[in-house]
């Protein structure tokens, strides 16, 4: 059994990949370019520096990329005009986090998003209180698939990486967790990891709805009050 759970955020806890893809497609149209879903999927799970190169090439160069990303930033506000979150929580995520908390399982987030973005997004969805630690992409020198984010998250939990399960949706995220020594549960989103990664996974789920049934086998119940305040 395992002592802690560490979660990716984008595409795993929150449904952000679809709105972000839609924003890039709309931004491309302002340049008279039709960016297809399959073209955009090339950058899902990549570090910002890598996606910038690919999107720049698809859009027509650095100047076009700068124009597009400014348009994307304007479109991607934290809340819609009606007050609902732009990035809703993924199905089953809140219930699974609640169940983990009830068992006394320590939880963290290891996301390529910045620390500020992590806390703003999860705070807007009222699930921030389920987490004991956070590791953001602005706090490490190298993005996923480098293991640094997962090592930082495990360190902040005070738990050996080998005692943690990572929940990931992307290939690079799964590679990062595996390289850090964690077991990986894959919950695919827009882009399914390749078979070579799936074969190395501890488990594959259709959604976090399905994770709750595995709790008795994955995480022991701990005494009430064992969590950090």
C-alpha positions as a LaTeX table, in Angstrom:
\begin{tabular}{lrrr}
\hline
Residue & $x$ (\AA) & $y$ (\AA) & $z$ (\AA) \\
\hline
Unk1 & 0.00 & 0.00 & 0.00 \\
Unk2 & 1.02 & 3.64 & $-0.45$ \\
Unk3 & 1.36 & 6.67 & 1.82 \\
Unk4 & 0.50 & 9.56 & $-0.51$ \\
Unk5 & $-1.11$ & 10.59 & $-3.78$ \\
Unk6 & 0.40 & 13.21 & $-6.09$ \\
Unk7 & $-1.73$ & 14.69 & $-8.85$ \\
Unk8 & $-1.08$ & 16.43 & $-12.11$ \\
Unk9 & $-3.55$ & 19.29 & $-12.59$ \\
Unk10 & $-4.27$ & 20.21 & $-16.23$ \\
Unk11 & $-6.25$ & 17.48 & $-17.96$ \\
Unk12 & $-6.29$ & 15.38 & $-14.80$ \\
Unk13 & $-7.95$ & 17.36 & $-12.00$ \\
Unk14 & $-9.33$ & 20.16 & $-14.17$ \\
Unk15 & $-10.77$ & 20.13 & $-17.67$ \\
Unk16 & $-8.39$ & 22.76 & $-19.04$ \\
Unk17 & $-6.98$ & 21.17 & $-22.17$ \\
Unk18 & $-10.19$ & 21.61 & $-24.20$ \\
Unk19 & $-10.67$ & 25.35 & $-23.48$ \\
Unk20 & $-6.97$ & 25.98 & $-24.09$ \\
Unk21 & $-7.09$ & 24.13 & $-27.42$ \\
Unk22 & $-10.22$ & 26.06 & $-28.42$ \\
Unk23 & $-8.48$ & 29.34 & $-27.56$ \\
Unk24 & $-5.46$ & 28.49 & $-29.72$ \\
Unk25 & $-7.67$ & 27.48 & $-32.62$ \\
Unk26 & $-9.54$ & 30.78 & $-32.35$ \\
Unk27 & $-6.28$ & 32.72 & $-32.07$ \\
Unk28 & $-4.98$ & 31.00 & $-35.19$ \\
Unk29 & $-8.08$ & 32.11 & $-37.09$ \\
Unk30 & $-7.21$ & 35.75 & $-36.34$ \\
Unk31 & $-4.12$ & 35.02 & $-38.44$ \\
Unk32 & $-6.24$ & 33.40 & $-41.16$ \\
Unk33 & $-4.85$ & 29.99 & $-40.23$ \\
Unk34 & $-6.98$ & 26.90 & $-39.59$ \\
Unk35 & $-5.21$ & 25.07 & $-36.78$ \\
Unk36 & $-6.60$ & 21.52 & $-36.64$ \\
Unk37 & $-7.17$ & 19.44 & $-33.52$ \\
Unk38 & $-4.53$ & 16.94 & $-34.62$ \\
Unk39 & $-1.98$ & 19.72 & $-35.16$ \\
Unk40 & $-2.64$ & 21.19 & $-31.72$ \\
Unk41 & $-2.42$ & 17.78 & $-30.04$ \\
Unk42 & 1.29 & 17.74 & $-30.92$ \\
Unk43 & 1.93 & 20.18 & $-28.05$ \\
Unk44 & $-0.26$ & 18.58 & $-25.35$ \\
Unk45 & 1.92 & 17.57 & $-22.42$ \\
Unk46 & 5.00 & 19.42 & $-23.67$ \\
Unk47 & 6.98 & 22.09 & $-21.84$ \\
Unk48 & 6.18 & 25.68 & $-22.83$ \\
Unk49 & 9.50 & 26.09 & $-24.63$ \\
Unk50 & 8.83 & 23.02 & $-26.77$ \\
Unk51 & 5.22 & 23.92 & $-27.56$ \\
Unk52 & 6.30 & 27.45 & $-28.51$ \\
Unk53 & 8.58 & 26.08 & $-31.22$ \\
Unk54 & 5.88 & 23.80 & $-32.66$ \\
Unk55 & 3.07 & 26.37 & $-32.51$ \\
Unk56 & 5.35 & 29.05 & $-33.92$ \\
Unk57 & 6.07 & 26.85 & $-36.92$ \\
Unk58 & 2.37 & 26.06 & $-37.40$ \\
Unk59 & 1.32 & 29.71 & $-37.14$ \\
Unk60 & 4.02 & 31.26 & $-39.31$ \\
Unk61 & 6.89 & 32.27 & $-37.04$ \\
Unk62 & 7.75 & 34.07 & $-33.78$ \\
Unk63 & 5.75 & 37.25 & $-34.52$ \\
Unk64 & 2.62 & 35.22 & $-35.32$ \\
Unk65 & 3.13 & 33.16 & $-32.16$ \\
Unk66 & 3.39 & 36.32 & $-30.01$ \\
Unk67 & 0.19 & 37.69 & $-31.55$ \\
Unk68 & $-1.62$ & 34.40 & $-30.97$ \\
Unk69 & $-0.53$ & 33.90 & $-27.38$ \\
Unk70 & $-1.71$ & 37.38 & $-26.41$ \\
Unk71 & $-5.11$ & 36.53 & $-27.90$ \\
Unk72 & $-5.13$ & 33.23 & $-26.01$ \\
Unk73 & $-4.35$ & 34.97 & $-22.72$ \\
Unk74 & $-7.28$ & 37.35 & $-23.19$ \\
Unk75 & $-9.61$ & 34.42 & $-23.85$ \\
Unk76 & $-8.45$ & 32.33 & $-20.90$ \\
Unk77 & $-9.67$ & 34.18 & $-17.85$ \\
Unk78 & $-10.18$ & 32.20 & $-14.64$ \\
Unk79 & $-13.93$ & 32.76 & $-14.65$ \\
Unk80 & $-16.56$ & 33.14 & $-17.34$ \\
Unk81 & $-18.80$ & 36.22 & $-17.42$ \\
Unk82 & $-21.49$ & 34.28 & $-15.51$ \\
Unk83 & $-19.04$ & 33.51 & $-12.69$ \\
Unk84 & $-18.56$ & 29.81 & $-13.49$ \\
Unk85 & $-14.96$ & 28.52 & $-13.72$ \\
Unk86 & $-13.44$ & 28.44 & $-17.19$ \\
Unk87 & $-11.69$ & 25.20 & $-16.22$ \\
Unk88 & $-14.25$ & 22.92 & $-14.50$ \\
Unk89 & $-13.19$ & 20.06 & $-12.27$ \\
Unk90 & $-12.93$ & 16.69 & $-14.00$ \\
Unk91 & $-15.59$ & 14.03 & $-13.31$ \\
Unk92 & $-14.93$ & 12.14 & $-10.10$ \\
Unk93 & $-12.04$ & 14.33 & $-8.96$ \\
Unk94 & $-13.77$ & 16.08 & $-6.05$ \\
Unk95 & $-15.26$ & 12.82 & $-4.78$ \\
Unk96 & $-11.94$ & 11.01 & $-4.99$ \\
Unk97 & $-10.10$ & 13.80 & $-3.17$ \\
Unk98 & $-12.74$ & 13.79 & $-0.44$ \\
Unk99 & $-12.39$ & 10.02 & $-0.05$ \\
Unk100 & $-8.61$ & 10.31 & 0.21 \\
Unk101 & $-8.94$ & 13.02 & 2.85 \\
Unk102 & $-11.33$ & 10.85 & 4.84 \\
Unk103 & $-8.77$ & 8.02 & 4.81 \\
Unk104 & $-6.04$ & 10.37 & 6.05 \\
Unk105 & $-4.02$ & 10.10 & 2.82 \\
Unk106 & $-1.60$ & 12.97 & 2.20 \\
Unk107 & $-2.03$ & 14.61 & $-1.21$ \\
Unk108 & 0.00 & 16.99 & $-3.35$ \\
Unk109 & $-0.07$ & 18.60 & $-6.79$ \\
Unk110 & 2.86 & 18.41 & $-9.21$ \\
Unk111 & 1.94 & 20.58 & $-12.19$ \\
Unk112 & 3.77 & 22.39 & $-14.96$ \\
Unk113 & 1.46 & 25.34 & $-14.25$ \\
Unk114 & 2.87 & 27.97 & $-11.90$ \\
Unk115 & 2.28 & 27.79 & $-8.17$ \\
Unk116 & $-0.03$ & 30.79 & $-8.43$ \\
Unk117 & $-2.06$ & 29.20 & $-11.20$ \\
Unk118 & $-2.38$ & 25.95 & $-9.24$ \\
Unk119 & $-3.74$ & 27.67 & $-6.16$ \\
Unk120 & $-6.03$ & 30.00 & $-8.14$ \\
Unk121 & $-7.54$ & 27.19 & $-10.23$ \\
Unk122 & $-8.03$ & 24.72 & $-7.38$ \\
Unk123 & $-9.18$ & 27.46 & $-5.03$ \\
Unk124 & $-11.88$ & 28.52 & $-7.49$ \\
Unk125 & $-13.13$ & 24.91 & $-7.52$ \\
Unk126 & $-13.14$ & 24.57 & $-3.70$ \\
Unk127 & $-10.72$ & 21.62 & $-3.62$ \\
Unk128 & $-7.54$ & 23.42 & $-2.53$ \\
Unk129 & $-8.01$ & 22.32 & 1.09 \\
Unk130 & $-7.54$ & 18.66 & 0.12 \\
Unk131 & $-3.82$ & 19.20 & $-0.61$ \\
Unk132 & $-0.91$ & 19.29 & 1.81 \\
Unk133 & 1.74 & 20.44 & $-0.69$ \\
Unk134 & 2.19 & 21.93 & $-4.15$ \\
Unk135 & 5.01 & 21.89 & $-6.70$ \\
Unk136 & 4.69 & 24.27 & $-9.67$ \\
Unk137 & 6.55 & 24.54 & $-12.92$ \\
Unk138 & 7.98 & 27.91 & $-11.88$ \\
Unk139 & 9.80 & 26.22 & $-8.98$ \\
Unk140 & 11.96 & 23.78 & $-10.94$ \\
Unk141 & 14.61 & 24.22 & $-13.60$ \\
Unk142 & 13.29 & 21.50 & $-15.91$ \\
Unk143 & 9.73 & 20.63 & $-16.89$ \\
Unk144 & 8.20 & 17.18 & $-17.24$ \\
Unk145 & 9.37 & 14.58 & $-18.33$ \\
Unk146 & 12.18 & 15.58 & $-15.96$ \\
Unk147 & 11.40 & 14.09 & $-12.50$ \\
Unk148 & 12.07 & 17.35 & $-10.62$ \\
Unk149 & 8.42 & 18.31 & $-10.04$ \\
Unk150 & 7.53 & 14.92 & $-8.57$ \\
Unk151 & 10.65 & 14.82 & $-6.43$ \\
Unk152 & 9.83 & 18.29 & $-5.09$ \\
Unk153 & 6.22 & 17.34 & $-4.33$ \\
Unk154 & 7.24 & 14.15 & $-2.52$ \\
Unk155 & 9.88 & 16.05 & $-0.55$ \\
Unk156 & 7.32 & 18.64 & 0.56 \\
Unk157 & 5.03 & 15.85 & 1.72 \\
Unk158 & 7.91 & 14.27 & 3.60 \\
Unk159 & 7.31 & 10.97 & 1.83 \\
Unk160 & 9.62 & 8.66 & $-0.12$ \\
Unk161 & 8.66 & 8.77 & $-3.84$ \\
Unk162 & 8.42 & 4.98 & $-3.81$ \\
Unk163 & 5.54 & 5.32 & $-1.32$ \\
Unk164 & 3.51 & 7.57 & $-3.64$ \\
Unk165 & 1.08 & 7.03 & $-6.49$ \\
Unk166 & 1.09 & 9.66 & $-9.23$ \\
Unk167 & $-2.10$ & 10.36 & $-11.14$ \\
Unk168 & $-1.35$ & 11.56 & $-14.67$ \\
Unk169 & $-3.03$ & 11.99 & $-18.04$ \\
Unk170 & $-0.06$ & 12.72 & $-20.32$ \\
Unk171 & 2.96 & 10.86 & $-21.63$ \\
Unk172 & 5.49 & 13.39 & $-20.32$ \\
Unk173 & 3.81 & 13.50 & $-16.94$ \\
Unk174 & 3.88 & 9.72 & $-16.64$ \\
Unk175 & 7.54 & 9.67 & $-17.69$ \\
Unk176 & 8.36 & 12.27 & $-15.02$ \\
Unk177 & 6.64 & 10.30 & $-12.27$ \\
Unk178 & 8.23 & 7.02 & $-13.30$ \\
Unk179 & 11.67 & 8.63 & $-13.43$ \\
Unk180 & 11.11 & 9.96 & $-9.91$ \\
Unk181 & 10.33 & 6.44 & $-8.67$ \\
Unk182 & 6.56 & 6.74 & $-8.21$ \\
Unk183 & 3.93 & 4.28 & $-9.36$ \\
Unk184 & 1.70 & 5.85 & $-12.01$ \\
Unk185 & $-2.04$ & 5.64 & $-12.53$ \\
Unk186 & $-2.95$ & 6.98 & $-15.98$ \\
Unk187 & $-6.28$ & 8.68 & $-16.61$ \\
Unk188 & $-6.13$ & 9.66 & $-20.31$ \\
Unk189 & $-7.56$ & 12.99 & $-21.46$ \\
Unk190 & $-7.27$ & 14.52 & $-24.95$ \\
Unk191 & $-4.18$ & 12.58 & $-25.90$ \\
Unk192 & $-3.67$ & 8.97 & $-24.86$ \\
Unk193 & $-0.12$ & 8.04 & $-23.81$ \\
Unk194 & 1.55 & 5.48 & $-26.09$ \\
Unk195 & 1.51 & 1.77 & $-25.38$ \\
Unk196 & 5.12 & 1.88 & $-24.16$ \\
Unk197 & 4.02 & 4.15 & $-21.28$ \\
Unk198 & 0.73 & 2.40 & $-20.59$ \\
Unk199 & 2.60 & $-0.90$ & $-20.19$ \\
Unk200 & 4.67 & 0.64 & $-17.39$ \\
Unk201 & 1.66 & 2.08 & $-15.56$ \\
Unk202 & 0.48 & 0.73 & $-12.22$ \\
Unk203 & $-3.09$ & 1.07 & $-13.47$ \\
Unk204 & $-5.15$ & 2.79 & $-16.19$ \\
Unk205 & $-8.55$ & 4.34 & $-15.42$ \\
Unk206 & $-11.26$ & 5.77 & $-17.63$ \\
Unk207 & $-11.88$ & 8.58 & $-15.14$ \\
Unk208 & $-11.26$ & 9.45 & $-11.49$ \\
Unk209 & $-14.78$ & 8.15 & $-10.82$ \\
Unk210 & $-13.25$ & 4.68 & $-11.11$ \\
Unk211 & $-10.42$ & 5.41 & $-8.66$ \\
Unk212 & $-12.51$ & 5.34 & $-5.48$ \\
Unk213 & $-13.13$ & 1.59 & $-5.76$ \\
Unk214 & $-9.36$ & 0.98 & $-5.55$ \\
Unk215 & $-8.82$ & 2.99 & $-2.35$ \\
Unk216 & $-8.87$ & 0.03 & 0.08 \\
Unk217 & $-6.09$ & $-1.66$ & $-1.92$ \\
Unk218 & $-3.98$ & 1.43 & $-2.60$ \\
Unk219 & $-4.11$ & 3.58 & 0.54 \\
Unk220 & $-4.46$ & 2.50 & 4.20 \\
Unk221 & $-6.84$ & 4.26 & 6.55 \\
Unk222 & $-4.93$ & 6.49 & 8.96 \\
Unk223 & $-6.03$ & 7.81 & 12.34 \\
Unk224 & $-8.04$ & 11.04 & 12.35 \\
Unk225 & $-5.75$ & 14.02 & 12.89 \\
Unk226 & $-2.76$ & 12.44 & 11.14 \\
Unk227 & $-2.89$ & 15.08 & 8.41 \\
Unk228 & $-1.14$ & 18.41 & 8.55 \\
Unk229 & $-3.38$ & 21.28 & 9.56 \\
\hline
\end{tabular}
